[in-house]
Amino acid sequence: MKIQILGAGKMGSFFADVLSFEHEVAIFDPDSSRLRFTYNCIRMSKPEEILGFEPEILINAATVKYTLDAFNSALPYLPDSCILSDIASVKTGLKEFYETSGHPFVSTHPMFGPTFANLGNLSSENAIIITESSHMGKVFFRDLYSSLKLNIFEYSFDGHDETIAYSLSIPFTSSLIFASVMKHQQAPGTTFKKHNEIARGLLSEDDYLLTEILFNPHTPLQLTQIRKELARLLSIIESRDTEAMKEFLKNVRKNIR
């Protein structure tokens, strides 16, 4: 199959690497310097080069800020039958775009990134395929994600955004709050070092991506719950209520079981 990838960043390069051994892959990035880290594929730095390639499926791996712009730059050069796809962690505006694109589409979200995931063993990682996607698009990504041993789930566009508000907004917020009050430690403990590593990894991500995930309409509800539990914990600590602390810890352990 002929596969066109948009964006030669971390995930674009990862997909090019994974797919290039079984498919004919081309990767486009307007910044030609980023293409030097790709291999075993056709490199393109001008969108009109896509015309001669005639891809059967296009994987948009551009950063979330430029997802729609990348689609629009490539659309004039795609065959009508080309399946459009994205791997964006934020689906804002994509449902509406696909409905007017005139192309079959498949939207997915690999729930891992090169920053923390062990790319050599993804069996503990997850991927979401959007229910409204076309049948052939689903088949392609289900086969791909299965070959990577990912755990696959299906959600609607709305269900995806609600899930992301819970699974990303809560840890993102926790890490940001930790980092916002963090002070340099000469002899940090193990837990502090782990939290610090997570915060550094998170803050290495694009500001726009972090902003869009936190601006998810479902995020305020999750943050309200965090604020409620934090106020309860603060009250227990201030009153030095040992029994209440035991009950609090019991419930926390139950949640993570």
C-alpha positions as CSV (number, residue, x, y, z in Angstrom):
1,M,0.0,0.0,0.0
2,K,1.1,3.6,-0.7
3,I,1.2,5.6,2.5
4,Q,1.7,9.3,2.8
5,I,2.8,10.7,6.2
6,L,2.5,14.4,7.0
7,G,5.1,15.6,9.6
8,A,8.5,14.2,10.3
9,G,8.4,14.8,14.1
10,K,8.7,12.0,16.7
11,M,5.5,10.2,15.8
12,G,5.7,10.8,12.1
13,S,9.2,9.3,12.0
14,F,8.0,6.4,14.2
15,F,5.1,5.5,11.9
16,A,7.4,5.9,8.8
17,D,9.9,3.5,10.4
18,V,7.2,1.0,11.4
19,L,5.4,1.0,8.0
20,S,8.2,1.3,5.5
21,F,9.2,-2.3,5.7
22,E,5.9,-3.6,4.4
23,H,4.5,-0.6,2.5
24,E,5.7,2.1,0.1
25,V,6.0,5.2,2.4
26,A,6.5,8.9,1.6
27,I,6.9,11.5,4.3
28,F,6.3,15.2,3.9
29,D,7.6,18.0,6.0
30,P,8.0,21.7,4.9
31,D,11.1,21.8,7.1
32,S,13.5,19.7,5.0
33,S,16.1,19.5,7.9
34,R,13.7,17.3,9.8
35,L,13.7,14.7,7.0
36,R,17.3,13.8,7.5
37,F,16.3,11.6,10.4
38,T,14.0,9.5,8.2
39,Y,15.1,6.6,6.0
40,N,13.7,3.8,3.8
41,C,11.0,6.2,2.5
42,I,10.5,8.9,-0.1
43,R,11.2,12.4,1.4
44,M,9.1,15.4,0.3
45,S,9.4,19.1,1.4
46,K,6.8,20.5,-1.1
47,P,3.1,19.5,-1.0
48,E,2.9,19.3,-4.8
49,E,5.3,16.3,-4.7
50,I,2.4,14.3,-3.2
51,L,0.6,14.4,-6.5
52,G,2.9,12.0,-8.2
53,F,3.0,9.6,-5.3
54,E,-0.8,9.0,-5.4
55,P,-1.2,7.7,-1.8
56,E,-3.9,5.3,-0.8
57,I,-3.9,6.5,2.8
58,L,-2.6,9.6,4.4
59,I,-1.5,9.7,8.0
60,N,-1.4,13.2,9.4
61,A,1.2,13.3,12.1
62,A,1.7,17.1,12.2
63,T,1.5,18.7,15.7
64,V,-2.0,19.3,16.9
65,K,-1.6,23.1,16.2
66,Y,-1.1,22.4,12.5
67,T,-3.2,19.3,12.0
68,L,-5.9,21.0,9.9
69,D,-3.4,23.2,8.1
70,A,-1.5,20.1,7.1
71,F,-4.6,18.4,5.8
72,N,-5.6,21.5,3.8
73,S,-2.1,21.8,2.2
74,A,-2.2,18.1,1.0
75,L,-5.9,17.9,-0.1
76,P,-5.4,19.3,-3.6
77,Y,-2.9,16.7,-4.4
78,L,-4.7,13.6,-3.2
79,P,-6.7,11.0,-5.2
80,D,-10.4,11.1,-4.3
81,S,-10.2,7.6,-2.9
82,C,-7.3,8.4,-0.5
83,I,-8.2,7.6,3.1
84,L,-7.5,10.5,5.4
85,S,-6.3,9.8,8.9
86,D,-5.0,11.6,12.0
87,I,-3.3,10.4,15.2
88,A,-4.1,13.6,17.1
89,S,-4.6,13.5,20.9
90,V,-7.0,16.4,20.5
91,K,-9.9,15.9,18.1
92,T,-11.3,19.5,18.2
93,G,-12.6,20.4,14.7
94,L,-11.6,17.1,13.1
95,K,-15.1,15.6,12.9
96,E,-16.4,18.7,11.1
97,F,-13.4,18.7,8.8
98,Y,-13.9,15.0,7.8
99,E,-17.6,15.5,7.1
100,T,-16.8,18.1,4.4
101,S,-13.5,16.7,3.1
102,G,-15.1,14.4,0.5
103,H,-12.7,11.6,1.5
104,P,-13.1,8.4,3.6
105,F,-11.4,8.9,6.9
106,V,-10.1,7.1,10.0
107,S,-9.2,8.9,13.2
108,T,-7.1,7.2,15.9
109,H,-5.1,8.1,19.0
110,P,-2.1,6.0,19.9
111,M,-2.0,6.6,23.7
112,F,1.7,6.7,24.0
113,G,4.6,8.9,23.0
114,P,8.3,8.5,22.4
115,T,9.0,10.5,25.6
116,F,8.0,7.8,28.1
117,A,6.9,4.7,26.1
118,N,9.2,1.8,25.5
119,L,8.8,1.7,21.7
120,G,10.4,-1.8,21.6
121,N,7.6,-3.2,23.7
122,L,4.2,-1.5,23.5
123,S,2.1,-4.4,24.9
124,S,1.1,-2.4,28.0
125,E,0.1,0.7,25.9
126,N,-3.3,1.5,24.4
127,A,-4.7,2.9,21.2
128,I,-8.1,4.4,20.4
129,I,-9.9,4.1,17.1
130,I,-12.8,6.5,16.5
131,T,-16.1,4.7,15.9
132,E,-17.3,7.0,13.1
133,S,-14.3,6.1,10.9
134,S,-14.7,4.2,7.6
135,H,-14.5,0.5,7.6
136,M,-11.3,0.2,5.5
137,G,-9.6,2.8,7.6
138,K,-10.5,0.9,10.8
139,V,-9.2,-2.4,9.3
140,F,-5.8,-0.8,8.4
141,F,-5.2,0.7,11.8
142,R,-6.5,-2.3,13.7
143,D,-4.0,-4.5,11.8
144,L,-1.2,-2.0,12.4
145,Y,-1.9,-1.5,16.1
146,S,-2.4,-5.2,16.6
147,S,1.1,-5.8,15.0
148,L,2.5,-3.4,17.6
149,K,0.7,-5.4,20.3
150,L,-1.2,-2.4,21.5
151,N,-4.5,-2.8,23.4
152,I,-7.2,-1.4,21.0
153,F,-10.4,0.4,22.1
154,E,-13.2,2.2,20.1
155,Y,-14.7,5.5,21.2
156,S,-16.9,8.0,19.4
157,F,-15.3,11.5,18.8
158,D,-17.2,12.8,21.9
159,G,-16.3,9.7,24.0
160,H,-12.7,10.1,23.1
161,D,-12.6,13.7,24.3
162,E,-14.2,12.7,27.6
163,T,-11.7,9.9,28.1
164,I,-8.8,12.2,27.3
165,A,-10.0,14.7,29.8
166,Y,-9.7,12.0,32.5
167,S,-6.6,10.1,31.4
168,L,-4.5,13.1,30.3
169,S,-5.9,16.2,32.0
170,I,-5.6,14.8,35.5
171,P,-1.9,13.7,35.3
172,F,-1.0,16.7,33.3
173,T,-2.5,19.0,35.9
174,S,-0.9,17.1,38.8
175,S,2.5,17.4,37.1
176,L,2.1,21.1,36.4
177,I,1.0,21.9,39.9
178,F,4.0,19.9,41.3
179,A,6.4,21.7,39.0
180,S,4.9,25.1,39.8
181,V,5.8,24.8,43.5
182,M,8.9,22.8,43.1
183,K,12.2,24.0,44.6
184,H,15.7,22.7,43.9
185,Q,16.6,19.8,46.2
186,Q,20.3,19.0,46.9
187,A,19.4,15.5,48.1
188,P,16.0,14.6,46.5
189,G,14.2,11.4,47.4
190,T,13.3,8.7,44.9
191,T,9.6,9.8,44.7
192,F,10.6,13.5,44.1
193,K,13.0,12.4,41.4
194,K,10.3,10.4,39.6
195,H,7.9,13.2,39.7
196,N,10.5,15.6,38.5
197,E,11.3,13.3,35.6
198,I,7.6,13.1,34.6
199,A,7.3,16.9,34.9
200,R,10.3,17.5,32.7
201,G,9.0,15.0,30.1
202,L,5.6,16.7,30.1
203,L,7.1,20.2,29.7
204,S,9.2,19.1,26.8
205,E,5.9,18.8,24.8
206,D,4.5,21.5,22.6
207,D,2.8,24.3,24.5
208,Y,-0.1,24.3,22.1
209,L,-0.7,20.6,22.7
210,L,-0.7,21.0,26.4
211,T,-3.0,23.9,26.2
212,E,-5.5,22.2,23.9
213,I,-5.6,19.1,26.1
214,L,-6.2,21.2,29.2
215,F,-8.8,23.3,27.4
216,N,-10.9,20.2,26.6
217,P,-14.5,21.0,27.6
218,H,-14.5,18.0,29.9
219,T,-11.4,19.1,31.8
220,P,-13.0,21.5,34.3
221,L,-15.2,18.7,35.8
222,Q,-12.1,16.6,36.4
223,L,-10.2,19.6,38.0
224,T,-13.2,20.3,40.2
225,Q,-12.9,16.8,41.6
226,I,-9.2,17.2,42.2
227,R,-9.9,20.5,44.1
228,K,-12.6,18.8,46.2
229,E,-10.2,15.9,47.2
230,L,-7.3,18.3,47.8
231,A,-9.5,20.3,50.1
232,R,-10.5,17.1,52.0
233,L,-6.9,16.0,52.3
234,L,-5.8,19.5,53.6
235,S,-8.6,19.4,56.2
236,I,-7.4,16.0,57.4
237,I,-3.8,17.1,57.6
238,E,-4.6,20.4,59.4
239,S,-6.8,18.6,62.0
240,R,-4.2,15.8,62.3
241,D,-7.1,13.3,62.1
242,T,-5.4,9.9,62.1
243,E,-8.6,7.9,61.5
244,A,-9.7,10.1,58.7
245,M,-6.3,9.8,57.1
246,K,-6.5,6.0,57.3
247,E,-9.9,6.0,55.6
248,F,-8.6,8.4,52.9
249,L,-5.6,6.2,52.2
250,K,-7.8,3.1,52.2
251,N,-10.0,4.7,49.5
252,V,-7.0,5.8,47.4
253,R,-5.5,2.2,47.5
254,K,-8.9,0.9,46.4
255,N,-8.9,3.3,43.4
256,I,-5.5,2.2,42.1
257,R,-6.1,-1.5,42.7
